[in-house]
């Protein structure tokens, strides 16, 4: 399923237009992104928790040349599924 398919499914589920469903999905994703950029957690009870994790700088190895390289520190997004979602999938 891609974003367009998800918008179609949302529109059908809530009996609204695709434009409204697309706006709602975009607003939700933008809000989650803004919160993660601020370092906040976003918890959707029963679905899961979005959070960030800091990865410190480290040294790695270029697989092509075998030369040691420095990998910059960065923040990465994490998702931990909630119990209801994990149970539904299993």
Order of alpha helices (4+ residues) and beta strands (2+ residues): alpha-alpha-beta-beta-beta-beta-beta-alpha
